[in-house]
Amino acid sequence: MSWQPLLFSLQVAATATVIATVLGTLVAALLARGRFVGRDVLDALVAAPMVLPPTVLGYYLLVAIGRESAIGRAWEALTGSPLVFTRSAAVLAAAIAAFPFVVKSGRAAFEAVDPALVDAAATLGASPSRVFVTVILPLSRNGLLVGATLGFARALGDFGVTLMVAGNVPGHTQTAALAIYDAVQASRDREARAMVAVMTCVAFVALYAGTKLTRRVERSA
């Protein structure tokens, strides 16, 4: 069994989780603390990757970052190569898969923060940004970790969107999920079983960690 797809999947999932966590935390804070027109629309857009068929989501992403799109042209002008069917596209697909989990968990964590603590910090003269960094963010830490953990598990197993925008090039953009599919199609059952076992173990550990963190959040609430 080749370990390259598994290692590549872990690298992609880890990078995607970092991106999704940073951006997802900001969006979660906006949805939890902000009051603006279109908030429900933004919330629905954030949740869309959880319910849309992967091929539909992959098509939207392919149109958005393809060589004929503004993003695709800008990327190619900066790097000299297209964005689609690259490792960067695989990371982007995984980040989109992880993003809703980070936002949903983060929003719940932010909304659970006692408003009295926020008001007290503001009364003492702390700016909104300082209140967020020193009060809201630390109190929401466990909830954000839950979202990041679940997002990592989701990013690790992405198949459809990755296939649409990054392709399935062995040694370049082939993730473990795609390698398992290839192994099954080629009747390499032993290889498929080995990769399935490893992926199952990694996903189980991530989900177990997420469950433990969720219980910790519930006990501290």
N, C-alpha and C positions, 0 to 999 in steps of 0.2 A: 504494500500500500504506500502510495506517495503521500508524504506529510505536507507537501507544498500547498495544496488547496486549503488544508486545515489551518496552517500558519497564516496564509493569506487572508482567510476569513476572520481570524482573530485580529489581525492587524487592521483590516477594514472595519470590523465591528467596534474596535477600541477607538479608532480615529473618529468614526461616525458618532459614537456615543459622546465623545468630548464636544464635538460640534453641536449635536442635538441638545446637550445639556446646557451649554452656554446660551444658545439662542432660545431654547425652550424655557429656560428660567426667566428670561426677559419677557417672553410672551405670556408665560404663566402669571408673572407679577402684573402685567398690564391687564389681563383678564380678571384677576382677583381684586386688584386695588383700583383699577381705572373705571371711570364712568363716561362712556362716549357712545355716539351713534355708530351702529354697526358692530357692537361687541358680540352680539349673538351670531352674526354672520362670520366674524373671525373665529369664533369658537367652533362653528360648524366646519369651516375650512380646515382648521387644525385637526379635527376628528376624521376628516374625509379619508385619509390614508388607511384608517382602520377598517373601513367598510367598502371602499371602492375595490373592484376586481384589480389584481395586480397588473393585468394587461392594459386596463384603462388608465391606471395611474402611470404606468410605464410609458404609454403613448403620450400623455400630457407632458411628462418630463422630457421625452425624446423631442417633442416639438419645441419645448422651452429652451433646450440646450443644444439642439442640432446645429449643424453647420450653417443653416440658413437663418437661424434665429439671431437676435441681437447679442444674447449671451454667448452663443457659440462663436459668432464672429469676433467678439471682443476677446474671448479666451484664446482663439487661434492667433489673433494679432499679437497677444502678449507672449504666448508660449511657442508659437510656430507649429502647433499641432491641434487637431480637433479635440473637443472635450469628450464626445461620445466614444464608446468602446475603448475606454482607458481605465486605469486604476482609480483615477479621480472620479470618474462617473460611477464606479462601484461604491466608492465612499459616499457620494452624494445620494445614491439610491438607498444605501443602508441608513444614512442619517434621516432621510424622509420617513423610513419605516420606524425609526426609534423616536422621532420627534413627538408624536401624539402622546406616547407614554410618559415622556418627561413633562409635557405641558399639563396633562391631566393630574398627575401626582403632585406636581409643583403647585398648581392652582389650589388643590385641596389643602395642601400644607400651608400656603399663604393665607387662605381664608380661615384657617383654624387658629391663627395667631390672635391672641387677646387684644382687641382694639385699645383697651385701657393702657397696655404697655406702649403701644405706638403713640397714643395721645400724651402719655407721660414724657416720653422722649422728646416729642415735639414741644411740649410745654417748657422743657429744660433748655430749649434753644437749638436742638439738633435740626439740621436741614433735612428735607425729604430723602435725599440720597444717603445721608449719614444714618438716618433711621432705618433705611432699607438694609444697609450694609451691616450695621452694628446690632440691630434688633430683629428685624423681620427675617433676614437671611439665616442667621444662626438658629433661630427657633424653627425654621422650616427645613433645616439641614437633612433630617432623617427622611422626610417626605421626598425631597429632591433625590436622595440616594436611592430610594425605592424606584422612582421613575427612571433613573439612569440604569439601574440594574435590569429592570424589565425591558428598557429600550435596548440594552446591549444584547439581551437574549433574542429580541425580535430582529435586530440588525444582523445578528450572526446567522439567522436562518432565512434571510430574504432570498427569494428565488426569482419571482416573476419580473419585478421592476429591474433587478440587476441584469437579468437576461436581456431585457429590452434595451437598456441604455449602455451596458458595459460589454455585452456579448459573453461568449463562453470560449475564451481562448486559453487553452492549457498553458500554464506557466506565466500567464500575463493577467488575465481577468477572471480566471476560473475559480470560483469559490467552492467551498466544500459541498454546499447544496447542489451546485451545478455538476460537480464531480460525481456525486452520488447518482444523479440522474443519468449521466453518461455511463457509469459503471453498470447500472441496471439495464440500460438499453443495449449494452454490449455483452450482457450475461456474465459480467465479472462479479459474481455474487459474493465471493469472499471479500473482495475489496469494498464492495458496497456495505456489507455487514460491519466491517471494521470501522468505516467512516461514520456509519449510522450510530454505532456504539459510542464513539468518541463525542460526536455532536450531542447525543442524548445526555451523556454525563455532564458536558459543559452547560447545556441548557438547564439540566436539573439543579446543578450547583447555583446557577444564577437565579433561578426561580425560588430555590430554597432560601437563598440570601435575601431575596426580595420579600418573602413571607416573614422571615424573622424581623426584618426592618419594619414591615407593616405593623406587626404586633407591638414592636417597641414604640412606634408612633401612637398607636391606640392606647397604650398604657400611660404614655406621657400626656395624652390629651386631657 
